[in-house]
Amino acid sequence: MKIFFNRKQKSIFGILAGLVLLLVMAGEGYVIIDQAVAIANMQDGYRRTEDELAAIVCIVNTANFSKSQIEKCVRQYPFFDYLDFSGDTVALQQHELIFRNNKLLKIVRI
């Protein structure tokens, strides 16, 4: 049994097949872009964590635990340029630096 399609049915099929193909390609493009953005955000988070840990290592390795010396260590990293050292507590990403009389009292995890 042979099935024959007329010209109108063939053109409708071609248009629908093209739309489905276009939709699949757009979906794949969205998935690729979404993964790229997620990876970029993860890399940024890892970079911030690495900078925070490097700043803490710098703090621990200093012999002088004064607020000004610790501020110099922390400000070496671009993610921490915005920090306000005027108070007794300075919050990094995952840790807080607690000062008393302009000396480091302790480092606590948030």
N, C-alpha and C positions, 0 to 999 in steps of 0.2 A: 504494500500500500504506500503510495507516494503522496506526500503532502506538499502542495505548492502554495507559496505565499504570493500575494499580489504586490504590486509596487508600493502601495500605501503601507501595508503591513511591514515590509522590509525597511522602509524609511523610519517608521515609528520604532521598530526594533533597534535600528542603528542609533537613533537619537537617545533612546533609553539606555542602551549599552554605553554610549559615550558619557551620559550623565552619571551612571554608576561608576565608570572608570574615573571620572573627574572627582567624584565624591570619595572614592578610595584613596586617590592620590592626595587629596586635601587632608584626609584623616591621618595618613602616614606623615605628611608634612607637619601637622600639629603635634603628633607624638614625638617627632625628632626635635622640634623646637622646645617642647615641654621638657624633654630629657636634658637638653643643653642648658636650659635655665636652671633646672634642679641641680645639675652638676656644678654650675657656676656658683650657686648659692652654697652648696656644700663646701666647695673649695674656699669660699670666703669665710665660712664658719671655722674651717680647719685652720686657716691662716690667722684668724683672730685668736683662736685657742693657742696656737703655737707662739704667737707674739706675747700673749699673756703669760704663758709658762716661761718664756725667755726673760720677760721682765721680772718675774718672781725669782728666777735663778740669779739675775743680776742683783736684785735686792738682797738675797740671802748671801751672795758672795761679797757684798760690801762690808767692810769692817765698821763703817759708820752708819748707824741706822737713823740718821737725822732725816727729817721730812724733805729738806732741800736735796740731799743726796739721792733719796729714793725717787723724788720727782724727776731728777736727771735720768735715772735708769728707766723709768716708765715712759718718759717722753721721747725716748729713742725710737719708739715704735709708732708708726703713723696712726694706728687705730686709737691710740690713747692721747692724742693731742688735745682733745676736747675736755679732758678730765679737770675737775675743779679741786685743787689741793688746799682750799681755804678752810675747810672744816676738819674735824677729827676723824672722819670716815671717808675713804675714797673707794668707790665701787668700780672694780674692773668688770670683766664679763662674768666670771664665775667665782671670783674671790673679792673680799673686801680687805682693805688695809686699814687697820685701826691704830690711830696715833694718840699718844698722851704726852703733853708737854713737848710737842714737836719731835718726838721719838717714836719709832714703830713699836707698838705694844704687841700686836699679833696680826696674823693673816688668817682669815676665816673663809671657808667655802660658803657661798650663798646657796 
